[in-house]
Amino acid sequence: MKSMTGFAQGRLEFNNIYLNLLFKSLNHRFLDISFKGTGVSPEMEKMIKEIIKGKIVRGKIDVVFDLFDANQRKCNIQFNDELSGEILDKLVHFKKRYKEVSLSMDALLRIPMIFHLDYQPDNYNTYERDEIYKFIERVFEEFQQSRENEGASIFRDLSTSLERIQTDLDVLEKAAATLEDELFVKFKEKMAKFLKEYEIDERRILQEAAILAEKSCINEEIHRLVTHTARMKQLIEDQNLDVRGREADFLAQEMQRETHTIASKTTSMEVHKNVLNIRREIEKIKQQVQNVE
């Protein structure tokens, strides 16, 4: 099991190349990879995506790729003379109107599309490419390990919650076995008490009591809860699954729905006590599975 939350970073220095790399991820319904940094280029994006491909299914992943190369042959300095000229012409009128405002060269160079420094990965030799690739792989493996460590912690919490739910379900199953008979007797006695002054067929009283007792029966809901709990346990323990979070989240919602139905169908304090315990653990599960890939 892997969490969608992870973090890893590293620094590489060789051949006058200085590379800072950072991977971090958060929860997301789908796989979303974004790149930031001075060294991001189509070639580097392709290299990183090749490493990630098939290893991550879901999550919002930010890749910060800061590259500085002291070798000038690797740099492509781009300055948009035409655009900067147009901007400066506009600023002349601006300066005349607002004399107290000053604009520095640094502010001008920060304007998008004025100045841009590209690193040309095509100029890297095979050795340099291999070193960069191995470095990215190493940091990515640390990133994956952080996600697995977080996933192991989530697995322990989920297992504990499922064990507690199963314990309360065992109690509910025993209570449900006698609950219907007890409800039948209570309904029968209550109706007989209120209708004793009237001549009503005894069979009709028994029939109404049976109908009311059947409506209060919680055996089906308990059975579905047992099934969902068993499936959740199987889901988190299956090592061959790539994606667990979506189904686990669905199961948690279904389990919560069954507890609401049970609580609405009975007034038994013992049943309500166990249902509240189950709900508490399901809420924990719902929060945890939102982090599961």
C-alpha positions as CSV (number, residue, x, y, z in Angstrom):
1,M,0.0,0.0,0.0
2,K,1.2,3.5,-0.9
3,S,0.2,6.9,0.2
4,M,-0.4,9.7,-2.3
5,T,1.6,11.9,0.1
6,G,5.4,11.8,-0.3
7,F,8.5,14.0,-0.3
8,A,12.2,13.6,-1.4
9,Q,14.9,15.9,-2.5
10,G,18.6,15.7,-3.5
11,R,21.5,17.7,-4.9
12,L,24.0,16.6,-7.7
13,E,27.3,18.3,-8.4
14,F,29.7,17.1,-11.2
15,N,31.4,18.5,-14.3
16,N,30.4,22.1,-13.3
17,I,26.8,20.9,-13.3
18,Y,24.7,21.7,-10.2
19,L,21.3,20.1,-10.0
20,N,18.7,20.4,-7.2
21,L,15.7,18.1,-7.6
22,L,12.6,17.8,-5.4
23,F,9.6,15.5,-5.6
24,K,6.5,16.1,-3.5
25,S,3.0,14.9,-3.8
26,L,-0.5,15.4,-2.4
27,N,-3.9,13.8,-2.8
28,H,-5.6,13.9,-6.2
29,R,-8.3,11.9,-7.9
30,F,-6.0,11.4,-11.0
31,L,-2.3,11.6,-11.9
32,D,-1.3,15.2,-12.3
33,I,2.4,16.1,-12.7
34,S,3.7,19.7,-12.8
35,F,7.2,20.9,-13.4
36,K,8.9,23.9,-12.0
37,G,12.5,25.2,-11.9
38,T,15.2,26.8,-14.1
39,G,16.3,23.5,-15.6
40,V,12.9,22.3,-16.9
41,S,13.0,21.6,-20.7
42,P,11.0,19.2,-22.9
43,E,14.0,16.8,-22.8
44,M,14.2,16.8,-19.0
45,E,10.4,16.5,-18.6
46,K,10.5,13.5,-20.9
47,M,13.3,11.9,-18.9
48,I,11.5,12.4,-15.6
49,K,8.2,11.1,-17.0
50,E,9.9,8.0,-18.3
51,I,11.1,7.3,-14.8
52,I,7.7,7.9,-13.2
53,K,5.7,6.0,-15.9
54,G,3.9,3.0,-14.6
55,K,5.0,3.5,-11.0
56,I,2.5,6.1,-9.8
57,V,-1.2,5.9,-10.6
58,R,-2.8,8.8,-8.7
59,G,-1.6,12.0,-7.0
60,K,-0.8,15.6,-7.5
61,I,3.0,15.5,-8.1
62,D,5.2,18.6,-8.1
63,V,8.7,18.2,-9.6
64,V,11.1,21.1,-8.9
65,F,14.1,20.8,-11.2
66,D,16.7,23.6,-10.7
67,L,19.8,23.2,-13.0
68,F,22.8,25.4,-13.1
69,D,25.6,24.7,-15.6
70,A,28.8,26.7,-15.5
71,N,29.6,25.6,-19.1
72,Q,28.4,28.3,-21.4
73,R,28.1,25.9,-24.3
74,K,25.1,24.3,-22.4
75,C,23.2,27.6,-22.1
76,N,20.9,29.4,-24.6
77,I,20.3,32.9,-23.4
78,Q,17.2,34.5,-25.0
79,F,16.4,38.2,-24.9
80,N,13.3,39.6,-26.7
81,D,14.7,42.9,-28.0
82,E,11.5,43.7,-29.9
83,L,9.2,43.2,-27.0
84,S,11.4,45.0,-24.6
85,G,11.6,48.0,-26.9
86,E,7.9,48.2,-27.1
87,I,7.6,48.0,-23.3
88,L,10.2,50.8,-22.9
89,D,8.4,53.0,-25.3
90,K,5.3,52.6,-23.3
91,L,7.2,53.3,-20.1
92,V,8.4,56.7,-21.4
93,H,4.8,58.1,-21.2
94,F,4.3,56.3,-17.9
95,K,7.4,58.0,-16.4
96,K,6.3,61.4,-17.6
97,R,2.9,61.1,-15.9
98,Y,4.2,59.4,-12.7
99,K,7.6,60.9,-12.1
100,E,7.8,59.6,-8.5
101,V,7.7,56.0,-9.7
102,S,11.0,54.3,-10.6
103,L,11.5,51.1,-12.5
104,S,14.7,49.1,-12.2
105,M,16.3,46.8,-14.8
106,D,15.6,43.9,-12.5
107,A,11.9,44.6,-12.6
108,L,12.0,44.8,-16.4
109,L,13.8,41.4,-16.7
110,R,11.1,39.8,-14.6
111,I,8.4,40.6,-17.1
112,P,7.4,37.3,-18.9
113,M,8.9,36.7,-22.3
114,I,11.6,39.4,-21.9
115,F,14.5,37.3,-20.7
116,H,14.8,33.5,-20.6
117,L,17.7,31.1,-19.9
118,D,17.4,27.7,-21.5
119,Y,19.7,24.8,-20.8
120,Q,20.2,22.7,-23.9
121,P,20.1,19.0,-23.0
122,D,21.1,18.1,-26.5
123,N,24.6,19.4,-25.7
124,Y,25.1,17.0,-22.8
125,N,27.3,14.0,-23.6
126,T,26.3,10.4,-22.8
127,Y,28.1,10.3,-19.5
128,E,26.5,13.5,-18.3
129,R,23.0,12.3,-19.4
130,D,23.5,9.0,-17.6
131,E,24.6,10.7,-14.4
132,I,21.6,13.0,-14.5
133,Y,19.3,10.1,-15.2
134,K,20.7,8.0,-12.4
135,F,20.4,10.9,-10.0
136,I,16.8,11.5,-10.9
137,E,16.1,7.7,-10.4
138,R,17.8,7.8,-7.0
139,V,15.7,10.7,-5.7
140,F,12.6,9.2,-7.2
141,E,13.2,5.9,-5.4
142,E,13.6,7.9,-2.1
143,F,10.3,9.6,-2.9
144,Q,8.6,6.3,-3.5
145,Q,10.0,5.0,-0.3
146,S,8.5,7.9,1.6
147,R,5.1,7.1,0.1
148,E,5.5,3.4,1.0
149,N,6.4,4.3,4.6
150,E,3.4,6.5,4.9
151,G,1.3,3.8,3.3
152,A,2.5,1.3,5.9
153,S,1.4,3.6,8.7
154,I,-2.0,4.0,7.0
155,F,-2.3,0.2,6.7
156,R,-1.7,-0.3,10.4
157,D,-4.4,2.3,11.3
158,L,-6.9,0.8,8.9
159,S,-6.3,-2.7,10.2
160,T,-6.8,-1.6,13.8
161,S,-10.1,0.2,12.8
162,L,-11.3,-2.9,10.9
163,E,-10.6,-5.2,13.9
164,R,-12.6,-2.9,16.1
165,I,-15.5,-2.8,13.7
166,Q,-15.5,-6.6,13.5
167,T,-15.6,-6.8,17.3
168,D,-18.7,-4.6,17.4
169,L,-20.3,-6.5,14.5
170,D,-20.0,-9.7,16.4
171,V,-21.9,-8.1,19.2
172,L,-24.5,-6.7,16.8
173,E,-25.0,-10.1,15.2
174,K,-25.7,-11.7,18.6
175,A,-28.1,-8.9,19.5
176,A,-29.9,-9.1,16.2
177,A,-30.6,-12.8,16.7
178,T,-32.9,-12.1,19.6
179,L,-33.9,-8.5,18.8
180,E,-36.6,-9.3,16.4
181,D,-38.3,-11.7,18.8
182,E,-38.1,-9.2,21.6
183,L,-39.5,-6.4,19.4
184,F,-42.4,-8.7,18.4
185,V,-43.3,-9.4,22.1
186,K,-43.1,-5.7,23.0
187,F,-45.2,-4.6,20.0
188,K,-47.8,-7.2,20.8
189,E,-48.0,-6.2,24.5
190,K,-48.2,-2.5,23.6
191,M,-51.0,-3.0,21.1
192,A,-52.9,-5.3,23.5
193,K,-52.6,-2.7,26.2
194,F,-53.9,0.2,24.2
195,L,-56.6,-1.7,22.4
196,K,-57.9,-3.8,25.3
197,E,-61.1,-1.8,25.4
198,Y,-61.9,-2.7,21.8
199,E,-62.9,-6.0,20.3
200,I,-60.1,-6.7,17.9
201,D,-59.1,-10.0,16.4
202,E,-56.1,-11.5,18.2
203,R,-54.7,-12.6,14.9
204,R,-54.7,-9.1,13.6
205,I,-52.7,-7.9,16.6
206,L,-50.2,-10.7,16.0
207,Q,-50.0,-9.8,12.3
208,E,-49.4,-6.1,13.0
209,A,-46.7,-7.0,15.6
210,A,-45.0,-9.2,13.1
211,I,-45.0,-6.5,10.4
212,L,-43.5,-3.9,12.8
213,A,-40.9,-6.3,14.0
214,E,-39.9,-7.2,10.5
215,K,-39.5,-3.5,9.6
216,S,-37.2,-3.2,12.5
217,C,-35.1,-6.1,11.5
218,I,-31.4,-5.2,11.0
219,N,-30.0,-8.6,9.9
220,E,-29.6,-7.5,6.2
221,E,-27.8,-4.3,7.1
222,I,-25.5,-6.2,9.5
223,H,-24.8,-8.8,6.8
224,R,-23.8,-6.0,4.3
225,L,-21.6,-4.4,6.9
226,V,-19.8,-7.7,7.5
227,T,-19.4,-8.1,3.7
228,H,-18.0,-4.6,3.2
229,T,-15.7,-5.0,6.2
230,A,-14.3,-8.3,4.8
231,R,-13.9,-6.7,1.3
232,M,-12.1,-3.7,2.9
233,K,-9.7,-6.0,4.7
234,Q,-9.0,-8.0,1.5
235,L,-8.5,-4.8,-0.4
236,I,-5.9,-3.3,1.8
237,E,-4.0,-6.6,2.1
238,D,-3.9,-7.4,-1.6
239,Q,-0.3,-6.7,-2.8
240,N,-1.2,-7.0,-6.5
241,L,-3.5,-4.0,-6.6
242,D,-2.2,-0.7,-8.0
243,V,-5.2,1.4,-6.9
244,R,-7.0,0.9,-3.6
245,G,-8.1,4.3,-2.6
246,R,-11.1,4.7,-4.9
247,E,-12.7,1.4,-3.9
248,A,-11.8,1.8,-0.3
249,D,-13.5,5.3,-0.2
250,F,-16.6,3.8,-1.8
251,L,-16.7,1.0,0.7
252,A,-16.4,3.4,3.6
253,Q,-19.3,5.4,2.3
254,E,-21.4,2.3,2.0
255,M,-20.5,1.1,5.5
256,Q,-21.5,4.5,6.9
257,R,-24.8,4.3,5.0
258,E,-25.6,0.9,6.6
259,T,-24.9,2.2,10.1
260,H,-27.4,5.1,9.5
261,T,-30.0,2.6,8.4
262,I,-29.5,0.4,11.5
263,A,-29.7,3.3,13.8
264,S,-33.0,4.5,12.2
265,K,-34.6,1.0,12.5
266,T,-34.1,0.2,16.2
267,T,-34.3,1.9,19.6
268,S,-32.1,-0.6,21.3
269,M,-29.5,1.1,23.4
270,E,-27.1,-1.8,23.1
271,V,-27.3,-1.6,19.3
272,H,-26.9,2.1,19.2
273,K,-23.8,1.9,21.4
274,N,-22.1,-0.5,19.0
275,V,-23.3,1.5,15.9
276,L,-21.7,4.6,17.4
277,N,-18.4,2.7,17.9
278,I,-18.5,1.5,14.3
279,R,-19.3,4.9,12.9
280,R,-16.3,6.4,14.8
281,E,-14.0,3.8,13.2
282,I,-15.5,4.3,9.7
283,E,-14.8,8.1,10.0
284,K,-11.2,7.2,10.7
285,I,-11.1,4.9,7.7
286,K,-12.7,7.6,5.5
287,Q,-10.0,10.1,6.4
288,Q,-7.2,7.6,5.9
289,V,-8.2,6.1,2.6
290,Q,-8.3,9.6,1.1
291,N,-4.5,9.4,1.2
292,V,-4.3,5.9,-0.3
293,E,-3.2,5.6,-4.0
